[in-house]
Amino acid sequence: MKNIFQITLAILFIQSCSYITGPEGMFPETKYDFLEEEVSPNLDIPDSLDNISKDNHYPVEVSVYAESPKDIPKPRQVFSSGGASEVQLRRLGELMWIYVETLPSTAWPISKNYWEASSYKIISTNAEQGIIKIKYDESSSLEMTVEHGIKEASTEIFLKHLNINNENISDSMKYFQDTSYRFHFLLAFMYRVMSGKETTQEAAIRVVPGKKIASRATRVTELKKAVKAGYIIEEKSIKDKRARVYKPSDEMFSDFLKMTDDVFFPELN
């Protein structure tokens, strides 16, 4: 009895599948219907639509020989100030420098190419230190230093006139004009001293703004070198015996005043 019931269910299932997907069912198969399709006639396109207008967005200029000579194009502008604040020429005493709003990696090859194209002879170049030495005449030379400026993405180009017979510049001022950081330190440090402010070690390290011009380790080292050279005096603070304060030596103070007089009041000398 059980087998007859199973057979009956199987027959009903097969008939139901035929009723649903068979040829006469509700959803007959259509995968072979394409064999009975007929080819449709070709489309007739009106004559007015045969010609398609095309716009040439990238025309190629055809070179035509001309008997009259054409104007020769001007050379490409490699370097320009572009504004009053982008390039500045500055000078203080025997020290000259140019402030440029560009990275040293860009200013260095331009500076080097300038001297190579000039009538002056290059004595030596050092790309790592950014120094170019140029022969000026028989008794003197020029030294150009390309360094990172205080501001972000800026360059300061220093130009020094090295004269063997020049005795006007004191040793202390030569020392502080040797690098960009020392020179900025000299101006900022002396301004603080003349303002009557006590200069602790931390204040001396931070007296020159900007992180790019020198690291903290370099600032500490330069301060120690100036103290060792005798240009800056280190002593205990009156307010705090544990703290160290710094002030210029009498020699450095006198040399600085003389240098500023030579720059701003040359007629008095």
Secondary structure, 3 states (H helix, E strand, C coil): CHHHHHHHHHHHHHHHHHHHHCCCCCCCCCCCHHHHCCCCCCCCCCHHHCCCCCCCCCCCCCCCCCCCCCCCCCCCCCCCCCCCCCEEEEEECCEEEEEECCCHHHHHHHHHHHHHHCCCEEEEEECCCCEEEEECCCCEEEEEEEEECCCCCCEEEEEEEEECCCCCCCHHHHHHCCCHHHHHHHHHHHHHHHCCCCCEHHHHHHCCCCCCCCCHHHHHHHHHHHHHHCCEEEEECCCCCCCEEEEECHHHHHHHHHHHHHHHCHHHC
